[in-house]
Amino acid sequence: MKNPVIENAASERQVGLKTRLHFSIYSSRAGFRLLQAQRRAAHPFELLRRKRAASALAAKVVASGAKPLRIDPKLGYRWIEPGELPGIDTIVESCTEAIGEARPHVQRLIDAAPGRFRIAFDFLGDDRVADRPELVDSMVTDELLDCVSDYLGAVPVLRRVAIGYSPGQPEEAHEEEWGGSQLFHYDGEDDRQIKLFVLLSDVEDERHGPLTFLPADVSARVSDALGGKPEGPAGSYMRAGPYTDAEVRKHAAPEEFVQMTGKRGRALLLDTCATLHQGSRVKAGHERIVFMGAVQRYHLVHATPYNWFDAERFAAGTPQRLALTPPDPRSRGFFFPDPLRGDHATNARGAG
Ligand SMILES: O=C(O)CCC(=O)C(=O)O
């Protein structure tokens, strides 16, 4: 599918032969399934261990008397009502302090972020997450891990904990200037993953660039109508897209779009691999701040940069320890050094 947005994005990227080869396999349905099977076959015992741990965790949550949280795969999302999941208030409180620390740096970060990376960037990095272990704890509660393990089929890995800051876009910005995650896309790490989003600033309407998405079944219908999931730019974190608004709106009714508006503290679990989504189209003079935690399969198909977390705070064999142990551990600060220390390369990686 020819799309000027895709072509521009692709030509901006200088990627090597190996990456192009990977993407040419990964962007076809059959190739993607092949990569999934190959990833699973590479770690059979780990997969078994994580499946068993997921069953034990489910039994533990039921025994505790809590009502297990479940995400309907047809929808690919679930709102979290106040009090439904422990840790949301802690996230808001801790992130409010972290935002206070970041405030004096915001203009410098905006000025330093090149071109399209002005869309959104992270306030935390590995060091600031390590200083706030409560953020990680809130992402690996028994209740949340049980919910995501059920959805992904085994105890998953927490890969990202971020505070995404989206500044107002320049006055002249309109659809032709939108790029990356401001356009409808699927995330590309796998065919399923879950992100927890918690609003850290009130998001009232279009002025605040709300996260906007189509439920998973509607997304599938729309991308089928558009000729299957199109190939995202080689080397991109997107498996498919970006699609223009006009393309998406041709096949989805206005009432099918879901928007994450609401007051600070509103929380959402969203499968960003199965739902077409966009956000951060923030109008000039406004801003949007969102907490984002990303949980993915251990055997994911396409790894993107991830945080370092201190797994050893949890005992060996616990689901929490498993959730903080990726297949390919990197040292602290490898992908995400402290963004407030003026390391501009970090800002360029964005918040997603
Ligand atoms: O709300 C946004 O800025 C979009 C976020 C996004 O695309 C993602 O986290 O995958």
The ligand as an SDF file (V2000), in Angstrom:
LIG
                    3D

 10  9  0  0  0  0  0  0  0  0999 V2000
   -0.8350    8.7380   23.3320 O   0  0  0  0  0  0  0  0  0  0  0  0
    0.1740    8.6970   22.6060 C   0  0  0  0  0  0  0  0  0  0  0  0
    0.9980    9.5860   22.5440 O   0  0  0  0  0  0  0  0  0  0  0  0
    0.3900    7.4520   21.7580 C   0  0  0  0  0  0  0  0  0  0  0  0
    1.1330    6.4360   22.5510 C   0  0  0  0  0  0  0  0  0  0  0  0
    1.5320    5.2470   21.7570 C   0  0  0  0  0  0  0  0  0  0  0  0
    1.4180    5.1900   20.5580 O   0  0  0  0  0  0  0  0  0  0  0  0
    2.0500    4.0860   22.4790 C   0  0  0  0  0  0  0  0  0  0  0  0
    2.3650    4.1790   23.6820 O   0  0  0  0  0  0  0  0  0  0  0  0
    2.1590    3.0180   21.8520 O   0  0  0  0  0  0  0  0  0  0  0  0
  1  2  2  0
  2  3  1  0
  2  4  1  0
  4  5  1  0
  5  6  1  0
  6  7  2  0
  6  8  1  0
  8  9  2  0
  8 10  1  0
M  END
$$$$
